[in-house]
Amino acid sequence: MEALLSSRIIPIRASYRRYCSPSFPALSLRLNQSSHSGRVGMMKHPKSLNSVAASVKPLESILGHIDNTVPSKEVLEHWRGADAVCFDVDSTVCLDEGIDELAEFCGAGKAVAEWTARAMGGSVPFEEALAARLSLFKPSLCQVQDFLEKRPPRISPGIEELVKRMKANNASVYLISGGFRQMINPVASILGIPQENIFANQLLFGDSGEFLGFDANEPTSRSGGKATAVEQIRKAHGYKGLVMIGDGATDLEARKPGGADLFICYAGVQLREAVAAKADWVVFTFKDLINSLE
């Protein structure tokens, strides 16, 4: 599907900076009463979350029209029976948009972040936005390596436990991203996901480490690329039930015949209203997905 979606984006900020382990306490979302920016804070919850509705009720009072935060029986059956799960990386598996972080590290953060918002909302073709963002700062190999050393990935709370649970259920796990392999490889290593289960873009460098561009042959380098990757995965392995989890329009595109059977919108970092409205299920914490498997 190549639909272009206009979308208001509501950022959901976390208050921690480093890697979160599976022992991270159960979280619920509450409004930050001291702010009018729409930000949502994180607080410890004395009990584990037993329903999606409990975790997103404050946001529903703001948005008013999100009616798919409680899964239907059919959606739950698809989720519990999935033998393959494909995760978006930026603002889903990780708390950040990788290209935005790299651009900020290289001194072009604001301009690149504006392009990212447009791309993830679906208002411009992804390949156009990718080329435009990279042209703003043209990262060298040395800069990328320095970035990875100084800013290790920030993993979303609950994702490691969820991946372990999926593996225990004999489901294959994939990372499908419009980001770059150089930055996603460390994430895959943390989660125990093999390199062959990564579909992402590749930065290209010259002999002296200078930036040359990106590999346009990667399916995820263009609009509809995640849908293509999911179709390739399904065709190669013959999965009976495949689920796509992500936050953006490019993730929603994977929900089509021959692609994903189910699209779960993860809105724990960024809530993109137009994307959430078309999702089979909207969740704000991976704990909801974990609990639903019990």
Secondary structure, 3 states (H helix, E strand, C coil): CCCCCCCCEEECCCCCCCCCCCCCCCEEEEECCCCCCCCEEEEECCCCCCCHHHHHHHHHHHHCCCCCCCCCHHHHHHHHCCCEEEECHHHHHECCCHHHHHHHHCCCHHHHHHHHHHHHHCCCCHHHHHHHHHHHHCCCHHHHHHHHHHCCCCECCCHHHHHHHHHHCCCEEEEEEEEEHHHHHHHHHHHCCCHHHEEEECEEECCCCCEEEECCCCHHHCCCHHHHHHHHHHHHHCCCCEEEEECCHHHHCCCCCCCCCEEEEECCCEEEHHHHHHCCEEECCHHHHHHHCC
